[in-house]
Amino acid sequence: MLVDQEKCIGCGVCIPYCPAKAISVTNKKAVVDQDACLECGNCFRNDVVPCPTAAFYEKPGIYEEPRGIRRFFSDPTTTHSVTKVPGRGTEEVKTNDVTGRICRGEIGIAVELGRPCMGTTMIDFEKATTALAAIGVVFEEANPLTQLMIDKKKGLIDPKYKTEKLISAIIEFGAPISQLATILETVKAVAQSLDTVFSLDLMCCFEEDGTLPVLPVLAELGMQPRGNSKINLGMGRPFKIIRESKEA
Amino acid sequence: MTHTLHRRGSEESLKNDYVLLVTAASGINHVDSREKLLKVLEVVWEVGPANVGSQHLGTILQGYSLEEIKAALNEVPRVRCCFSSKEKMQEIIRRLKELDLGMSVTVEGPTEDIITFSEELGIKPHSINLSLDIWGKKEELPSEEILEFVTMCGHGLISQYLVKKLIEDVKKGRKTPEQAAVQIGIPCVCGIYNPDRATELLRKYAPNS
């Protein structure tokens, strides 16, 4: 984002709204640090930041590559052309009862780098994606981050994006439940090498008797899920929970 | 994805914090689903949400009306809102079950409570997304008190600096907890930020306000 220096009155009302701390007032005018700015759009939304002169405007070329990925990943009001879903990943559990993306016997993993508060770089993403690719993870095709890879088998990100920063983005993939322990041990090891944080999700289907098959594995690993979760109630149609044998 | 997961706080603070997500699946059942989601919004409004919004427009906290939010539903529509009691959440699920719209319904909240009230309504949940916490350079995160507010917007649009400023404003009597709770939530464009919970948190962290 940029600030129209003619319009800005230097009041500084915008400063605390920026999650990247990219706005400062210099010589009685607000300025945006272009390297720090994640293009989330907060300051640009006049119904969010009460800028008295509506001085913020979009930088020319903001939707063009490579900087455009800051805008797309950081601003949830944008919609990805592949998934047709706003945001940073797939609909994961939210439509899983009809997509059958993760069926019984399978797990879904999401590693959301940069969340909460810290933001992230594509360099950190590649540390994580290469480590996961090395254990045979197949990245989710409908996830926008996967589309930035030049080698999905090795988890390599296109170099042209390497200097870009985002509020967050999500590494997503599915796997057989038998691989859960290996995947989580790899994720825990990757955590030591990053310059940011990540929030970790584990998705699975309920068994017919209402139990969750991942809980014993988590207990063995000493990983306790938090007490609040997201539950798909299975009210969508057409309903899907079993993977057909030809898809297995 | 996942933006409604990972809300942080004590069991006590989270026990009356529920998010409802009703979603059409792109390419599967989104065609002609807009009318169904409009019906969902009407039912949500009758039960009384703490917040409701549209990712393409904004939320009631920003001053948008239900009619404006309904008009903003697009070709792959989704309803995003939150409630401040288990009873309201259970009531909305009861009504959605009766309507039988065939849209995916997902609830974020205390796991055991969601499972229990689903059983009471004769609903067998399909799948779950569990939060396995935060990993990495956690030492650089703000305090848990700040995280309780910012994680109510999973897209990271609520700045920790705004939360810190408004907690100070409440402590110094410049804002009431209710005013500050709304102002903190305005950057969250989806409608999943819970201003009732935020008000309670502000009363806790600025007890003499």
Interface residues (C-beta under 8 A of the other chain):
Chain A: I15 P16 Y17 C18 P19 K21 C40 N42 R45 D47 V48 S74 P76 T77 T83 K84 V85 P86 G87 R88 G89 T90 E91 E92 V93 K94 T95 N96 D97 V98 T99 I102 G108 A110 E112 G114 R115 P116 C117 M118 G119 I167 S168 I170 E172 L184 V187 K188 A191 L194 D195 T196 V197 F198 S199 L200 D201 L202 M203 C204 C205 F206 G210 L212 V214 L218 M223 P225 R226 G227 N228 S229 K230 I231 N232 L233 G234 M235 G236 R237 P238 F239 I241
Chain B: M1 T2 H3 T4 L5 H6 R7 E11 L14 D17 V19 L21 T23 A24 A25 S26 G27 I28 N29 Q55 H56 G58 Q62 G63 V76 I93 L96 K97 D100 L101 G102 M103 S104 V105 T106 V107 E108 G109 P110 T111 E112 I114 I115 S118 I123 K124 P125 H126 S127 I128 N129 L130 S131 L132 D133 I134 W135 G136 K137 K138 E140 L141 P142 L147 V150 T151 G154 H155 G156 L157 I158 S159 Q160 Y161 L162 K164 K165 I186 P187 V189 C190
